[in-house]
Amino acid sequence: MLLLNFNAFSAQQAYLIILVSLLVVGCGSVQQVVIPPQQEFTIGGGDHGVYDVKVINQGAVAVRLSEKLEYGESIDQGFLSRGEKVRLSFLSGSSAVFSNVLSDTVYLKLRVFSTSELKNRQNPVQ
C-alpha cells in the first residue's frame, strides 16, 4: 500500500506520481489513489466499451461520485463516506469522476474492470 503526502513534493513531482498511478489503474490492478483538496480524479472519457470501477473510501472524508456522459451531461452518483465501498458501471465514452470538494485529502482504493485501456487524469474541481 502506497500513501503519499503531496506537501513533500513539488507540483511537477506530484503530477508525475499521479500520472504513473493513473497508468497503473488503467491496467486493471488494485491501486491506491490520493486526491488532494479541491481536485478531481477522472477515469475514461471518449473511450470505447463499458467499464466498472470498484472503489473503497479509505480516508476520513467523503468523496463525490459522478458520471460525465460523452455528450457532456453529468449524472450525480452521490457521496462515498469513510469506509464505504461500491462497484459502479459506466457507459461507453463516459467518465467516472471522483471529486474532493473538501479541504482534506481523499484516499481511495480503486480497481477498474475494462476490456480496453482507459484514459485517466487529475484536475481542479470545477
N, CA, C and O atoms as a Tinker XYZ file with bonds, in Angstrom:
   504  protein
     1  N      0.847000   -1.168000    0.000000    73     2
     2  CA     0.000000    0.000000    0.000000    64     1     3
     3  C      0.892000    1.230000    0.000000    63     2     4     5
     4  O      1.829000    1.324000    0.793000    81     3
     5  N      0.603000    2.168000   -0.884000    73     3     6
     6  CA     1.407000    3.362000   -1.052000    64     5     7
     7  C      0.536000    4.577000   -0.792000    63     6     8     9
     8  O     -0.437000    4.814000   -1.508000    81     7
     9  N      0.883000    5.348000    0.234000    73     7    10
    10  CA     0.196000    6.597000    0.527000    64     9    11
    11  C      1.235000    7.700000    0.466000    63    10    12    13
    12  O      2.328000    7.565000    1.015000    81    11
    13  N      0.899000    8.773000   -0.189000    73    11    14
    14  CA     1.855000    9.858000   -0.392000    64    13    15
    15  C      1.352000   11.146000    0.225000    63    14    16    17
    16  O      0.152000   11.421000    0.204000    81    15
    17  N      2.258000   11.933000    0.772000    73    15    18
    18  CA     1.968000   13.267000    1.262000    64    17    19
    19  C      2.428000   14.236000    0.182000    63    18    20    21
    20  O      3.629000   14.431000   -0.007000    81    19
    21  N      1.486000   14.841000   -0.526000    73    19    22
    22  CA     1.832000   15.692000   -1.660000    64    21    23
    23  C      2.472000   17.006000   -1.231000    63    22    24    25
    24  O      3.032000   17.711000   -2.071000    81    23
    25  N      2.405000   17.355000    0.048000    73    23    26
    26  CA     3.060000   18.571000    0.513000    64    25    27
    27  C      4.573000   18.420000    0.463000    63    26    28    29
    28  O      5.290000   19.420000    0.460000    81    27
    29  N      5.072000   17.185000    0.424000    73    27    30
    30  CA     6.514000   16.939000    0.409000    64    29    31
    31  C      7.097000   16.989000   -1.005000    63    30    32    33
    32  O      8.309000   16.856000   -1.174000    81    31
    33  N      6.257000   17.176000   -2.017000    73    31    34
    34  CA     6.707000   17.152000   -3.405000    64    33    35
    35  C      6.398000   18.476000   -4.099000    63    34    36    37
    36  O      5.479000   19.198000   -3.712000    81    35
    37  N      7.183000   18.780000   -5.131000    73    35    38
    38  CA     6.872000   19.937000   -5.963000    64    37    39
    39  C      5.644000   19.599000   -6.807000    63    38    40    41
    40  O      5.259000   18.432000   -6.888000    81    39
    41  N      5.038000   20.574000   -7.421000    73    39    42
    42  CA     3.863000   20.343000   -8.266000    64    41    43
    43  C      4.187000   19.384000   -9.407000    63    42    44    45
    44  O      3.370000   18.527000   -9.747000    81    43
    45  N      5.371000   19.521000  -10.001000    73    43    46
    46  CA     5.760000   18.644000  -11.110000    64    45    47
    47  C      5.959000   17.208000  -10.627000    63    46    48    49
    48  O      5.548000   16.266000  -11.305000    81    47
    49  N      6.587000   17.032000   -9.459000    73    47    50
    50  CA     6.786000   15.691000   -8.918000    64    49    51
    51  C      5.452000   15.049000   -8.567000    63    50    52    53
    52  O      5.236000   13.871000   -8.853000    81    51
    53  N      4.551000   15.818000   -7.945000    73    51    54
    54  CA     3.236000   15.283000   -7.587000    64    53    55
    55  C      2.468000   14.885000   -8.845000    63    54    56    57
    56  O      1.806000   13.848000   -8.866000    81    55
    57  N      2.552000   15.700000   -9.883000    73    55    58
    58  CA     1.873000   15.393000  -11.140000    64    57    59
    59  C      2.404000   14.093000  -11.740000    63    58    60    61
    60  O      1.628000   13.271000  -12.226000    81    59
    61  N      3.725000   13.906000  -11.706000    73    59    62
    62  CA     4.332000   12.696000  -12.239000    64    61    63
    63  C      3.895000   11.467000  -11.445000    63    62    64    65
    64  O      3.601000   10.424000  -12.030000    81    63
    65  N      3.850000   11.581000  -10.123000    73    63    66
    66  CA     3.396000   10.472000   -9.278000    64    65    67
    67  C      1.955000   10.123000   -9.605000    63    66    68    69
    68  O      1.614000    8.947000   -9.724000    81    67
    69  N      1.103000   11.137000   -9.751000    73    67    70
    70  CA    -0.300000   10.904000  -10.091000    64    69    71
    71  C     -0.409000   10.250000  -11.458000    63    70    72    73
    72  O     -1.182000    9.308000  -11.633000    81    71
    73  N      0.354000   10.733000  -12.427000    73    71    74
    74  CA     0.302000   10.182000  -13.779000    64    73    75
    75  C      0.680000    8.701000  -13.784000    63    74    76    77
    76  O      0.000000    7.890000  -14.412000    81    75
    77  N      1.751000    8.350000  -13.095000    73    75    78
    78  CA     2.161000    6.948000  -13.027000    64    77    79
    79  C      1.082000    6.116000  -12.339000    63    78    80    81
    80  O      0.782000    5.007000  -12.781000    81    79
    81  N      0.502000    6.636000  -11.269000    73    79    82
    82  CA    -0.579000    5.931000  -10.568000    64    81    83
    83  C     -1.768000    5.706000  -11.486000    63    82    84    85
    84  O     -2.383000    4.639000  -11.470000    81    83
    85  N     -2.088000    6.708000  -12.281000    73    83    86
    86  CA    -3.230000    6.608000  -13.175000    64    85    87
    87  C     -3.010000    5.557000  -14.245000    63    86    88    89
    88  O     -3.939000    4.836000  -14.608000    81    87
    89  N     -1.803000    5.462000  -14.747000    73    87    90
    90  CA    -1.499000    4.452000  -15.756000    64    89    91
    91  C     -1.668000    3.054000  -15.181000    63    90    92    93
    92  O     -2.169000    2.162000  -15.866000    81    91
    93  N     -1.261000    2.852000  -13.944000    73    91    94
    94  CA    -1.408000    1.547000  -13.305000    64    93    95
    95  C     -2.883000    1.217000  -13.106000    63    94    96    97
    96  O     -3.293000    0.076000  -13.322000    81    95
    97  N     -3.692000    2.206000  -12.695000    73    95    98
    98  CA    -5.122000    1.974000  -12.515000    64    97    99
    99  C     -5.761000    1.519000  -13.816000    63    98   100   101
   100  O     -6.623000    0.641000  -13.799000    81    99
   101  N     -5.359000    2.093000  -14.941000    73    99   102
   102  CA    -5.922000    1.721000  -16.232000    64   101   103
   103  C     -5.626000    0.291000  -16.623000    63   102   104   105
   104  O     -6.302000   -0.263000  -17.489000    81   103
   105  N     -4.629000   -0.321000  -16.002000    73   103   106
   106  CA    -4.264000   -1.699000  -16.320000    64   105   107
   107  C     -5.114000   -2.705000  -15.566000    63   106   108   109
   108  O     -4.936000   -3.906000  -15.769000    81   107
   109  N     -6.017000   -2.284000  -14.719000    73   107   110
   110  CA    -6.909000   -3.179000  -14.017000    64   109   111
   111  C     -6.394000   -3.655000  -12.677000    63   110   112   113
   112  O     -7.052000   -4.475000  -12.036000    81   111
   113  N     -5.257000   -3.181000  -12.228000    73   111   114
   114  CA    -4.733000   -3.593000  -10.934000    64   113   115
   115  C     -5.374000   -2.762000   -9.828000    63   114   116   117
   116  O     -5.954000   -1.706000  -10.077000    81   115
   117  N     -5.255000   -3.260000   -8.613000    73   115   118
   118  CA    -5.728000   -2.502000   -7.464000    64   117   119
   119  C     -4.726000   -1.388000   -7.210000    63   118   120   121
   120  O     -3.518000   -1.621000   -7.211000    81   119
   121  N     -5.227000   -0.179000   -6.992000    73   119   122
   122  CA    -4.348000    0.976000   -6.848000    64   121   123
   123  C     -4.862000    1.920000   -5.783000    63   122   124   125
   124  O     -6.063000    2.173000   -5.689000    81   123
   125  N     -3.943000    2.443000   -4.977000    73   123   126
   126  CA    -4.261000    3.498000   -4.033000    64   125   127
   127  C     -4.242000    4.818000   -4.794000    63   126   128   129
   128  O     -3.295000    5.089000   -5.533000    81   127
   129  N     -5.260000    5.630000   -4.627000    73   127   130
   130  CA    -5.332000    6.934000   -5.285000    64   129   131
   131  C     -5.501000    8.002000   -4.214000    63   130   132   133
   132  O     -6.347000    7.887000   -3.326000    81   131
   133  N     -4.688000    9.032000   -4.313000    73   131   134
   134  CA    -4.743000   10.167000   -3.395000    64   133   135
   135  C     -5.268000   11.362000   -4.176000    63   134   136   137
   136  O     -4.718000   11.726000   -5.215000    81   135
   137  N     -6.343000   11.971000   -3.666000    73   135   138
   138  CA    -6.917000   13.144000   -4.326000    64   137   139
   139  C     -6.775000   14.337000   -3.384000    63   138   140   141
   140  O     -7.456000   14.403000   -2.361000    81   139
   141  N     -5.894000   15.279000   -3.724000    73   139   142
   142  CA    -5.715000   16.465000   -2.882000    64   141   143
   143  C     -7.002000   17.294000   -2.816000    63   142   144   145
   144  O     -7.891000   17.121000   -3.649000    81   143
   145  N     -7.108000   18.199000   -1.826000    73   143   146
   146  CA    -8.288000   19.064000   -1.714000    64   145   147
   147  C     -8.557000   19.839000   -3.006000    63   146   148   149
   148  O     -7.633000   20.296000   -3.679000    81   147
   149  N     -9.833000   19.973000   -3.331000    73   147   150
   150  CA   -10.303000   20.727000   -4.495000    64   149   151
   151  C     -9.807000   20.161000   -5.822000    63   150   152   153
   152  O     -9.655000   20.904000   -6.792000    81   151
   153  N     -9.555000   18.861000   -5.875000    73   151   154
   154  CA    -9.143000   18.189000   -7.102000    64   153   155
   155  C    -10.137000   17.083000   -7.421000    63   154   156   157
   156  O    -10.865000   16.618000   -6.545000    81   155
   157  N    -10.162000   16.669000   -8.677000    73   155   158
   158  CA   -10.972000   15.517000   -9.057000    64   157   159
   159  C    -10.134000   14.551000   -9.878000    63   158   160   161
   160  O     -9.259000   14.948000  -10.647000    81   159
   161  N    -10.423000   13.293000   -9.694000    73   159   162
   162  CA    -9.738000   12.208000  -10.384000    64   161   163
   163  C    -10.722000   11.629000  -11.380000    63   162   164   165
   164  O    -11.842000   11.279000  -11.008000    81   163
   165  N    -10.326000   11.521000  -12.645000    73   163   166
   166  CA   -11.222000   11.090000  -13.715000    64   165   167
   167  C    -10.651000    9.867000  -14.415000    63   166   168   169
   168  O     -9.464000    9.806000  -14.732000    81   167
   169  N    -11.530000    8.891000  -14.649000    73   167   170
   170  CA   -11.182000    7.692000  -15.411000    64   169   171
   171  C    -12.065000    7.671000  -16.649000    63   170   172   173
   172  O    -13.264000    7.934000  -16.563000    81   171
   173  N    -11.482000    7.362000  -17.790000    73   171   174
   174  CA   -12.258000    7.241000  -19.023000    64   173   175
   175  C    -12.545000    8.585000  -19.661000    63   174   176   177
   176  O    -11.927000    9.599000  -19.340000    81   175
   177  N    -13.505000    8.559000  -20.576000    73   175   178
   178  CA   -13.882000    9.762000  -21.312000    64   177   179
   179  C    -13.515000    9.632000  -22.765000    63   178   180   181
   180  O    -12.356000    9.825000  -23.131000    81   179
   181  N    -14.489000    9.306000  -23.609000    73   179   182
   182  CA   -14.239000    9.145000  -25.033000    64   181   183
   183  C    -13.700000    7.774000  -25.397000    63   182   184   185
   184  O    -13.382000    7.522000  -26.559000    81   183
   185  N    -13.594000    6.884000  -24.417000    73   183   186
   186  CA   -13.075000    5.542000  -24.667000    64   185   187
   187  C    -14.199000    4.631000  -25.164000    63   186   188   189
   188  O    -15.380000    4.931000  -24.986000    81   187
   189  N    -13.819000    3.529000  -25.780000    73   187   190
   190  CA   -14.789000    2.581000  -26.300000    64   189   191
   191  C    -15.019000    1.467000  -25.288000    63   190   192   193
   192  O    -14.076000    0.974000  -24.670000    81   191
   193  N    -16.251000    1.082000  -25.129000    73   191   194
   194  CA   -16.586000   -0.028000  -24.245000    64   193   195
   195  C    -17.025000    0.422000  -22.867000    63   194   196   197
   196  O    -16.558000    1.435000  -22.346000    81   195
   197  N    -17.932000   -0.349000  -22.284000    73   195   198
   198  CA   -18.382000   -0.092000  -20.919000    64   197   199
   199  C    -17.298000   -0.560000  -19.952000    63   198   200   201
   200  O    -16.435000   -1.359000  -20.318000    81   199
   201  N    -17.345000   -0.067000  -18.734000    73   199   202
   202  CA   -16.373000   -0.474000  -17.726000    64   201   203
   203  C    -16.977000   -0.331000  -16.337000    63   202   204   205
   204  O    -17.940000    0.411000  -16.142000    81   203
   205  N    -16.409000   -1.041000  -15.382000    73   203   206
   206  CA   -16.816000   -0.980000  -13.983000    64   205   207
   207  C    -15.651000   -0.471000  -13.155000    63   206   208   209
   208  O    -14.487000   -0.670000  -13.500000    81   207
   209  N    -15.987000    0.188000  -12.056000    73   207   210
   210  CA   -14.976000    0.644000  -11.107000    64   209   211
   211  C    -15.430000    0.228000   -9.712000    63   210   212   213
   212  O    -16.529000    0.569000   -9.276000    81   211
   213  N    -14.577000   -0.504000   -9.027000    73   211   214
   214  CA   -14.815000   -0.850000   -7.629000    64   213   215
   215  C    -13.991000    0.129000   -6.816000    63   214   216   217
   216  O    -12.782000    0.238000   -7.018000    81   215
   217  N    -14.628000    0.843000   -5.899000    73   215   218
   218  CA   -13.948000    1.879000   -5.133000    64   217   219
   219  C    -14.243000    1.707000   -3.648000    63   218   220   221
   220  O    -15.373000    1.422000   -3.251000    81   219
   221  N    -13.202000    1.885000   -2.838000    73   219   222
   222  CA   -13.324000    1.872000   -1.382000    64   221   223
   223  C    -12.738000    3.180000   -0.871000    63   222   224   225
   224  O    -11.602000    3.526000   -1.194000    81   223
   225  N    -13.511000    3.903000   -0.076000    73   223   226
   226  CA   -13.023000    5.147000    0.519000    64   225   227
   227  C    -12.250000    4.795000    1.786000    63   226   228   229
   228  O    -12.839000    4.369000    2.780000    81   227
   229  N    -10.936000    4.974000    1.749000    73   227   230
   230  CA   -10.080000    4.648000    2.881000    64   229   231
   231  C     -9.679000    5.870000    3.693000    63   230   232   233
   232  O     -8.917000    5.754000    4.653000    81   231
   233  N    -10.180000    7.024000    3.322000    73   231   234
   234  CA    -9.825000    8.256000    4.020000    64   233   235
   235  C    -10.865000    8.663000    5.046000    63   234   236   237
   236  O    -11.821000    7.934000    5.313000    81   235
   237  N    -10.661000    9.838000    5.612000    73   235   238
   238  CA   -11.540000   10.348000    6.667000    64   237   239
   239  C    -12.670000   11.219000    6.125000    63   238   240   241
   240  O    -13.591000   11.564000    6.865000    81   239
   241  N    -12.611000   11.580000    4.837000    73   239   242
   242  CA   -13.633000   12.466000    4.278000    64   241   243
   243  C    -14.358000   11.795000    3.106000    63   242   244   245
   244  O    -13.829000   10.891000    2.458000    81   243
   245  N    -15.561000   12.256000    2.859000    73   243   246
   246  CA   -16.379000   11.712000    1.772000    64   245   247
   247  C    -15.855000   12.198000    0.416000    63   246   248   249
   248  O    -15.238000   13.257000    0.310000    81   247
   249  N    -16.119000   11.395000   -0.607000    73   247   250
   250  CA   -15.759000   11.753000   -1.973000    64   249   251
   251  C    -17.038000   11.738000   -2.808000    63   250   252   253
   252  O    -17.879000   10.854000   -2.645000    81   251
   253  N    -17.186000   12.723000   -3.709000    73   251   254
   254  CA   -18.364000   12.789000   -4.571000    64   253   255
   255  C    -18.116000   11.957000   -5.822000    63   254   256   257
   256  O    -17.064000   12.069000   -6.452000    81   255
   257  N    -19.087000   11.124000   -6.178000    73   255   258
   258  CA   -19.005000   10.262000   -7.354000    64   257   259
   259  C    -19.981000   10.757000   -8.405000    63   258   260   261
   260  O    -21.126000   11.089000   -8.098000    81   259
   261  N    -19.516000   10.805000   -9.651000    73   259   262
   262  CA   -20.423000   11.181000  -10.740000    64   261   263
   263  C    -19.948000   10.539000  -12.040000    63   262   264   265
   264  O    -18.812000   10.081000  -12.156000    81   263
   265  N    -20.851000   10.523000  -13.006000    73   263   266
   266  CA   -20.544000   10.026000  -14.342000    64   265   267
   267  C    -20.774000   11.157000  -15.320000    63   266   268   269
   268  O    -21.866000   11.721000  -15.379000    81   267
   269  N    -19.749000   11.490000  -16.088000    73   267   270
   270  CA   -19.886000   12.511000  -17.118000    64   269   271
   271  C    -20.044000   11.787000  -18.449000    63   270   272   273
   272  O    -19.132000   11.105000  -18.917000    81   271
   273  N    -21.226000   11.953000  -19.049000    73   271   274
   274  CA   -21.529000   11.276000  -20.298000    64   273   275
   275  C    -20.740000   11.886000  -21.454000    63   274   276   277
   276  O    -20.257000   13.015000  -21.367000    81   275
   277  N    -20.620000   11.133000  -22.516000    73   275   278
   278  CA   -19.815000   11.543000  -23.666000    64   277   279
   279  C    -20.239000   12.901000  -24.229000    63   278   280   281
   280  O    -19.399000   13.667000  -24.700000    81   279
   281  N    -21.543000   13.200000  -24.183000    73   279   282
   282  CA   -22.037000   14.461000  -24.739000    64   281   283
   283  C    -22.088000   15.592000  -23.717000    63   282   284   285
   284  O    -22.641000   16.655000  -24.002000    81   283
   285  N    -21.507000   15.373000  -22.507000    73   283   286
   286  CA   -21.326000   16.464000  -21.558000    64   285   287
   287  C    -22.203000   16.463000  -20.325000    63   286   288   289
   288  O    -21.839000   17.086000  -19.327000    81   287
   289  N    -23.345000   15.790000  -20.347000    73   287   290
   290  CA   -24.222000   15.771000  -19.174000    64   289   291
   291  C    -23.580000   14.975000  -18.050000    63   290   292   293
   292  O    -22.940000   13.951000  -18.291000    81   291
   293  N    -23.756000   15.453000  -16.808000    73   291   294
   294  CA   -23.232000   14.738000  -15.641000    64   293   295
   295  C    -24.371000   14.116000  -14.848000    63   294   296   297
   296  O    -25.427000   14.722000  -14.665000    81   295
   297  N    -24.138000   12.899000  -14.383000    73   295   298
   298  CA   -25.103000   12.184000  -13.555000    64   297   299
   299  C    -24.483000   12.001000  -12.180000    63   298   300   301
   300  O    -23.458000   11.335000  -12.038000    81   299
   301  N    -25.108000   12.595000  -11.168000    73   299   302
   302  CA   -24.599000   12.500000   -9.806000    64   301   303
   303  C    -24.851000   11.098000   -9.260000    63   302   304   305
   304  O    -25.976000   10.601000   -9.317000    81   303
   305  N    -23.812000   10.463000   -8.733000    73   303   306
   306  CA   -23.927000    9.129000   -8.140000    64   305   307
   307  C    -23.928000    9.203000   -6.613000    63   306   308   309
   308  O    -24.009000    8.171000   -5.946000    81   307
   309  N    -23.840000   10.412000   -6.054000    73   307   310
   310  CA   -23.846000   10.593000   -4.603000    64   309   311
   311  C    -22.452000   10.672000   -4.023000    63   310   312   313
   312  O    -21.474000   10.912000   -4.732000    81   311
   313  N    -22.380000   10.464000   -2.699000    73   311   314
   314  CA   -21.115000   10.533000   -1.980000    64   313   315
   315  C    -20.760000    9.165000   -1.417000    63   314   316   317
   316  O    -21.638000    8.365000   -1.095000    81   315
   317  N    -19.482000    8.913000   -1.305000    73   315   318
   318  CA   -18.978000    7.691000   -0.699000    64   317   319
   319  C    -18.274000    8.100000    0.591000    63   318   320   321
   320  O    -17.239000    8.766000    0.556000    81   319
   321  N    -18.841000    7.698000    1.734000    73   319   322
   322  CA   -18.299000    8.063000    3.040000    64   321   323
   323  C    -17.133000    7.173000    3.434000    63   322   324   325
   324  O    -16.835000    6.179000    2.773000    81   323
   325  N    -16.488000    7.545000    4.509000    73   323   326
   326  CA   -15.343000    6.801000    5.035000    64   325   327
   327  C    -15.710000    5.327000    5.234000    63   326   328   329
   328  O    -16.714000    5.003000    5.869000    81   327
   329  N    -14.879000    4.446000    4.678000    73   327   330
   330  CA   -15.072000    3.014000    4.851000    64   329   331
   331  C    -16.077000    2.376000    3.908000    63   330   332   333
   332  O    -16.145000    1.149000    3.828000    81   331
   333  N    -16.852000    3.166000    3.200000    73   331   334
   334  CA   -17.843000    2.610000    2.275000    64   333   335
   335  C    -17.167000    2.104000    1.010000    63   334   336   337
   336  O    -16.113000    2.597000    0.609000    81   335
   337  N    -17.792000    1.111000    0.391000    73   335   338
   338  CA   -17.307000    0.601000   -0.892000    64   337   339
   339  C    -18.485000    0.385000   -1.818000    63   338   340   341
   340  O    -19.607000    0.123000   -1.387000    81   339
   341  N    -18.193000    0.504000   -3.119000    73   339   342
   342  CA   -19.236000    0.374000   -4.127000    64   341   343
   343  C    -18.586000   -0.063000   -5.435000    63   342   344   345
   344  O    -17.407000    0.193000   -5.681000    81   343
   345  N    -19.380000   -0.722000   -6.260000    73   343   346
   346  CA   -18.948000   -1.045000   -7.622000    64   345   347
   347  C    -19.938000   -0.373000   -8.557000    63   346   348   349
   348  O    -21.143000   -0.615000   -8.488000    81   347
   349  N    -19.410000    0.480000   -9.437000    73   347   350
   350  CA   -20.239000    1.254000  -10.361000    64   349   351
   351  C    -19.948000    0.850000  -11.794000    63   350   352   353
   352  O    -18.816000    0.506000  -12.134000    81   351
   353  N    -20.974000    0.893000  -12.633000    73   351   354
   354  CA   -20.829000    0.617000  -14.065000    64   353   355
   355  C    -20.970000    1.922000  -14.830000    63   354   356   357
   356  O    -21.797000    2.768000  -14.492000    81   355
   357  N    -20.143000    2.077000  -15.878000    73   355   358
   358  CA   -20.145000    3.300000  -16.669000    64   357   359
   359  C    -20.331000    2.973000  -18.143000    63   358   360   361
   360  O    -19.860000    1.947000  -18.634000    81   359
   361  N    -21.030000    3.870000  -18.839000    73   359   362
   362  CA   -21.325000    3.695000  -20.257000    64   361   363
   363  C    -20.093000    3.937000  -21.117000    63   362   364   365
   364  O    -19.149000    4.607000  -20.697000    81   363
   365  N    -20.112000    3.393000  -22.305000    73   363   366
   366  CA   -19.044000    3.615000  -23.274000    64   365   367
   367  C    -18.926000    5.117000  -23.554000    63   366   368   369
   368  O    -19.933000    5.782000  -23.798000    81   367
   369  N    -17.715000    5.644000  -23.520000    73   367   370
   370  CA   -17.478000    7.055000  -23.799000    64   369   371
   371  C    -17.615000    7.968000  -22.600000    63   370   372   373
   372  O    -17.246000    9.139000  -22.678000    81   371
   373  N    -18.140000    7.460000  -21.479000    73   371   374
   374  CA   -18.334000    8.319000  -20.312000    64   373   375
   375  C    -17.115000    8.304000  -19.401000    63   374   376   377
   376  O    -16.219000    7.471000  -19.538000    81   375
   377  N    -17.108000    9.247000  -18.468000    73   375   378
   378  CA   -16.019000    9.365000  -17.492000    64   377   379
   379  C    -16.543000    9.093000  -16.095000    63   378   380   381
   380  O    -17.639000    9.527000  -15.740000    81   379
   381  N    -15.761000    8.375000  -15.304000    73   379   382
   382  CA   -16.022000    8.235000  -13.872000    64   381   383
   383  C    -15.269000    9.370000  -13.195000    63   382   384   385
   384  O    -14.061000    9.509000  -13.382000    81   383
   385  N    -15.972000   10.185000  -12.407000    73   383   386
   386  CA   -15.357000   11.357000  -11.786000    64   385   387
   387  C    -15.460000   11.237000  -10.265000    63   386   388   389
   388  O    -16.551000   11.066000   -9.720000    81   387
   389  N    -14.323000   11.326000   -9.594000    73   387   390
   390  CA   -14.236000   11.277000   -8.139000    64   389   391
   391  C    -13.772000   12.653000   -7.686000    63   390   392   393
   392  O    -12.621000   13.022000   -7.915000    81   391
   393  N    -14.658000   13.420000   -7.043000    73   391   394
   394  CA   -14.359000   14.815000   -6.693000    64   393   395
   395  C    -14.137000   14.978000   -5.201000    63   394   396   397
   396  O    -14.930000   14.507000   -4.385000    81   395
   397  N    -13.045000   15.655000   -4.855000    73   395   398
   398  CA   -12.761000   16.017000   -3.473000    64   397   399
   399  C    -13.071000   17.501000   -3.332000    63   398   400   401
   400  O    -12.250000   18.348000   -3.681000    81   399
   401  N    -14.256000   17.812000   -2.819000    73   399   402
   402  CA   -14.687000   19.201000   -2.697000    64   401   403
   403  C    -14.349000   19.785000   -1.327000    63   402   404   405
   404  O    -14.661000   20.942000   -1.048000    81   403
   405  N    -13.712000   18.986000   -0.474000    73   403   406
   406  CA   -13.402000   19.415000    0.883000    64   405   407
   407  C    -11.945000   19.867000    1.001000    63   406   408   409
   408  O    -11.203000   19.869000    0.020000    81   407
   409  N    -11.546000   20.253000    2.232000    73   407   410
   410  CA   -10.191000   20.762000    2.447000    64   409   411
   411  C     -9.222000   19.694000    2.955000    63   410   412   413
   412  O     -8.062000   20.002000    3.224000    81   411
   413  N     -9.676000   18.445000    3.090000    73   411   414
   414  CA    -8.809000   17.336000    3.496000    64   413   415
   415  C     -8.573000   16.412000    2.311000    63   414   416   417
   416  O     -9.362000   16.394000    1.366000    81   415
   417  N     -7.503000   15.654000    2.360000    73   415   418
   418  CA    -7.136000   14.735000    1.285000    64   417   419
   419  C     -8.023000   13.495000    1.309000    63   418   420   421
   420  O     -8.375000   12.993000    2.376000    81   419
   421  N     -8.383000   13.006000    0.122000    73   419   422
   422  CA    -9.181000   11.782000   -0.039000    64   421   423
   423  C     -8.235000   10.636000   -0.403000    63   422   424   425
   424  O     -7.332000   10.795000   -1.224000    81   423
   425  N     -8.459000    9.485000    0.220000    73   423   426
   426  CA    -7.680000    8.274000   -0.060000    64   425   427
   427  C     -8.633000    7.184000   -0.537000    63   426   428   429
   428  O     -9.532000    6.772000    0.197000    81   427
   429  N     -8.434000    6.720000   -1.765000    73   427   430
   430  CA    -9.302000    5.693000   -2.342000    64   429   431
   431  C     -8.490000    4.480000   -2.760000    63   430   432   433
   432  O     -7.305000    4.575000   -3.077000    81   431
   433  N     -9.157000    3.349000   -2.751000    73   431   434
   434  CA    -8.603000    2.130000   -3.352000    64   433   435
   435  C     -9.510000    1.830000   -4.537000    63   434   436   437
   436  O    -10.716000    1.655000   -4.367000    81   435
   437  N     -8.941000    1.770000   -5.731000    73   435   438
   438  CA    -9.713000    1.573000   -6.955000    64   437   439
   439  C     -9.285000    0.308000   -7.683000    63   438   440   441
   440  O     -8.124000   -0.099000   -7.652000    81   439
   441  N    -10.258000   -0.290000   -8.332000    73   439   442
   442  CA    -9.969000   -1.359000   -9.292000    64   441   443
   443  C    -10.893000   -1.142000  -10.475000    63   442   444   445
   444  O    -12.111000   -1.060000  -10.317000    81   443
   445  N    -10.310000   -1.049000  -11.659000    73   443   446
   446  CA   -11.058000   -0.803000  -12.887000    64   445   447
   447  C    -11.168000   -2.115000  -13.660000    63   446   448   449
   448  O    -10.175000   -2.812000  -13.869000    81   447
   449  N    -12.378000   -2.434000  -14.076000    73   447   450
   450  CA   -12.642000   -3.625000  -14.879000    64   449   451
   451  C    -13.067000   -3.152000  -16.262000    63   450   452   453
   452  O    -14.153000   -2.596000  -16.422000    81   451
   453  N    -12.210000   -3.372000  -17.268000    73   451   454
   454  CA   -12.479000   -2.878000  -18.610000    64   453   455
   455  C    -11.840000   -3.791000  -19.639000    63   454   456   457
   456  O    -10.834000   -4.447000  -19.370000    81   455
   457  N    -12.438000   -3.823000  -20.820000    73   455   458
   458  CA   -11.856000   -4.596000  -21.917000    64   457   459
   459  C    -10.881000   -3.760000  -22.736000    63   458   460   461
   460  O    -10.201000   -4.284000  -23.619000    81   459
   461  N    -10.810000   -2.458000  -22.446000    73   459   462
   462  CA    -9.880000   -1.586000  -23.167000    64   461   463
   463  C     -9.146000   -0.689000  -22.178000    63   462   464   465
   464  O     -9.581000   -0.523000  -21.038000    81   463
   465  N     -8.041000   -0.116000  -22.615000    73   463   466
   466  CA    -7.272000    0.798000  -21.780000    64   465   467
   467  C     -8.020000    2.126000  -21.683000    63   466   468   469
   468  O     -8.489000    2.653000  -22.691000    81   467
   469  N     -8.128000    2.660000  -20.479000    73   467   470
   470  CA    -8.855000    3.901000  -20.246000    64   469   471
   471  C     -7.900000    5.039000  -19.927000    63   470   472   473
   472  O     -6.862000    4.842000  -19.295000    81   471
   473  N     -8.270000    6.240000  -20.380000    73   471   474
   474  CA    -7.506000    7.448000  -20.047000    64   473   475
   475  C     -7.813000    7.824000  -18.605000    63   474   476   477
   476  O     -8.915000    7.569000  -18.119000    81   475
   477  N     -6.849000    8.426000  -17.918000    73   475   478
   478  CA    -7.013000    8.879000  -16.548000    64   477   479
   479  C     -6.370000   10.243000  -16.407000    63   478   480   481
   480  O     -5.389000   10.552000  -17.083000    81   479
   481  N     -6.937000   11.069000  -15.511000    73   479   482
   482  CA    -6.351000   12.387000  -15.292000    64   481   483
   483  C     -6.843000   12.962000  -13.974000    63   482   484   485
   484  O     -7.853000   12.520000  -13.426000    81   483
   485  N     -6.108000   13.962000  -13.471000    73   483   486
   486  CA    -6.492000   14.671000  -12.262000    64   485   487
   487  C     -6.546000   16.146000  -12.589000    63   486   488   489
   488  O     -5.627000   16.681000  -13.209000    81   487
   489  N     -7.638000   16.824000  -12.171000    73   487   490
   490  CA    -7.875000   18.223000  -12.487000    64   489   491
   491  C     -8.446000   18.942000  -11.278000    63   490   492   493
   492  O     -8.936000   18.289000  -10.357000    81   491
   493  N     -8.397000   20.283000  -11.252000    73   491   494
   494  CA    -9.102000   21.033000  -10.219000    64   493   495
   495  C    -10.597000   20.798000  -10.313000    63   494   496   497
   496  O    -11.127000   20.597000  -11.406000    81   495
   497  N    -11.292000   20.820000   -9.159000    73   495   498
   498  CA   -12.745000   20.663000   -9.143000    64   497   499
   499  C    -13.364000   21.838000   -9.870000    63   498   500   501
   500  O    -12.969000   22.988000   -9.676000    81   499
   501  N    -14.343000   21.531000  -10.713000    73   499   502
   502  CA   -14.993000   22.603000  -11.476000    64   501   503
   503  C    -16.375000   22.883000  -10.959000    63   502   504
   504  O    -17.066000   23.756000  -11.485000    81   503
